[in-house]
């Protein structure tokens, strides 16, 4: 027996004595887990993240090459001050438009400050989200569903019991535009959920319209291009909860993906998001800066821009200390309204690179595919 083998055996024996061979943490730490274990072993209400297990089950473990380092360098994220858009200063306005255009071209991601949403409303939305996830399981199960077509649903991972790899999150998704049509379907508990999340939703919808106007102006299409379509479009609020994970280096909250939306605005309670830096193909952590909101370029904006603007690839890492909440507001055109490349951005040198598609097309894709295994909606839209 070599020294290395003896050392491993020593660790094995000490773990056996301290934990006992029947302890699940012992089994997973030393490769003794049941190879037949699947995500269906953890039904909703009994998942590892909901129960706060002290170990990471095998079905949650990412392949070694896809595990987060937990020591990623911080991303160089542009910070855009939107206050200048309200000033009667053409130079300041043009600088903001250019800064956002540059961010959309580089990694499809930027922060905004002075966005017009008060800290009280931001805090209220996060408080409502924490309150919902603190409810008893039986309260949340009332709206539990794997049906991606449902306008209000609670779930875990990506698809409960179906994912080949389980993800350490629980979520609430609901439609939000027009608010008056959907808010009556939102959870009734906690009692202040509809009021607090409703106020945030109203304000973030206004902000999205404003940012969209800046983005289309930066593309040379003018500030009102698609403005009415966008204003009347679908807004899905995805409220994500990532409980503490005992071994955050083994699992992910969400796998690498890009958003199907035109643009996504994210409010978060703490850090955990990583974006893929396309310049060097490395993951970079996004800092948590109070009062800021994150803006993601989505797949449909990449389509609109004919590839000039890039849909940001991102994932969610975990921590062992506290629960992280994010409230993502995903903005699209109408359910069946097709997004296509702007004709003004097509020519002989840059022919049309993408097929047209709608939000309902994305739902069909999501219903039929597993994004946890790398399926990409955007790849289905690219012309050969």
Buried (B, 14 or more C-beta within 10 A) or exposed (E): EEEEEEEEEEEBEEBEEEBEEEBBBBBBBBEEBEEEBBBEBBEBBEBBBBEEBEBBBBBBBBEEEEBBEEEBEEBEBBEBBBEBBEEEEEEBBEBBBEBBBEBBBBBBBBBBEBBBBEEEBBBBBBBBBBBBBEBEEEBBEEBBBBEBEBBBBBBBBBBBBBBEBBBBBBBBBBBBBEBEEBBEBBBEBBEEBBEBBBBBBBBBBEBBBBBBBBBBBBBEBEBEBBBEBBBEBBBBBBBBBBBBBBBBBBBBBBBBBBBBBBBBBBBBBBBBBBBBBEEEEEBBBBEBBEEBBBBBBBBBBBBBBBBBBBBBBBBBBBBEEEBBBBBBBBBBBBEEBBBBBBEEBEEEEEEBBBBBBBBBBBBBBBEEBBBBEEBBBBEBBEEE
